[in-house]
Amino acid sequence: MKKMRRTRKGGFPVMVLFLTFITVFCSAGTAMSRSDLSTQELEGYYREQERILVDEARSFLDAKGFVNSGVMLTRVIDEDGAREYTLTVHHGKIDKLTDEGRLVLMAELEGIFFEDEGCSFNHRFLNGSSNVK
């Protein structure tokens, strides 16, 4: 009895094509995840800057006698990545200040921001009586 042996013609090129496809697919996946990582790194940078800014505002207000002030930082991010921040502050003692006192305090608060050409900052008091840009 003779053993039959099968030969596959064209199997090698198909295997090479298949492995090439897998390599290209994996490389594209790696490149895409790397760009996402850079976006994540950028977002991490901004979150850290935002945290520092709020901490600095709270420390500044504590030093001025406005202990336990409400400090809120909101942001709006445009499609082009530009960020607009609003730092809102609330404290009962600020509400009782004269208009001149609020203006002086606002001028000092406006010095609290972080440098980034893609960001703009607005500062305001929650009561709305003396919002200065």
N, C-alpha and C positions, 0 to 999 in steps of 0.2 A: 504494500500500500504506500502510495506516495503522499507525502505531506504537501498540502497546498499552501502556498505562500502568497499573501496578498501584497501588492505594492500599491501605494497610494501616490498617484502622480498629482502634483500640484498642492500637496499638503504643506510643504515647507513655505512657499510664498504666502499661503493663507495664514499660517502661524505668525510669520514676520509682520504681515499687515495687521493682524489682531494685536500683537504686542506693541506695535508702533502706535496704534489707536489708544491703547491703555496708557502708554507713556505720555502722549499728548494730553489726554484727558486729565491725568494726575497733575501734570505740570500746570495746566490752566487752573485747576482747583487750588493749587498752592499759591499761584499768583493772586487769585481773587481773595483768598483768606489773608494774604499779606497786606493787601490794600485795606481790608476791613480792620486789621490790627492797627494800621496807621491811623484810621479814623477813631478807633477806640483809644489809642494813645493820646490823640488830640483832645478828645472829650475828657479823658482823665486829667489832662493838663488844665483845661478850663474849670473842671469841678474843683480842683485843688486851689486855683486862683480865686474862685468864688468863695470857697470856705475861708480862705485867708482874709478876703475883703470883709466878709461878715464879722469875723473875729476881730479885725482891726476896728470896725465901726462900733462894735459892742464895747471894746476896751476904751476907745475914745470917749464914748458916752458915759461909761462908768466913771472915768476920770473927771468928767465935767459935772458929776453929781446926778446923772440920770441913770441910776442903777436899775438893772433889769428892764431896760428899754426893749420894746418890740422892734426887731430889725428883720426885714424881709427883703430878699434879693430875688427879683424876677428877671427873666430874659426872654427875648424874642429873637429867633434865629431866622434870617432871610434865606431865600433859596440859594443865594450866592455865598452863604456862610457868614455874612456880617451879623454881629450880635449887638443887640440893644438891651442894656441892663437898666433896671430901675431899683434903686435902693430906697426903701420906704421905712421910715422911723416913726415910732409912736411912744410917747410917755406923757403921763398926766402933767408933769412939770413943764414940758415943752408947750403943751396947750395953754398954760397959764403965763407963758412969756409974752412980753410986749412984741409988737411987730419987729421992732429994731433988734430985740434979743434973738428972735427967730431967724432974722436975716443974717446976723453975725454967726449964729450956730450953723446955719445952712452953708455959709461961705466956708466954714471950717470942715464941714462934712464933705463938701465937694472936692476936697483934697484927698479923699479916700477913694481910690480906684486903682486898677492895675493897667500897666502900659500894654496896649495891643492895638495896632492900627486898624484891625477889623472890628473893634468894639467901641461903642459909645455909651455914655453913662448919664443917667438922670437921677437926681436926688430929690426926695420929697418927704414932707411930714404927712402922716396919715390924716390928720384933721383937715387938710386941704387949704387952710387959711393962708399959708405962706409957702407955696410951691415955687421954688426957684430953679431954673435950669441953668 
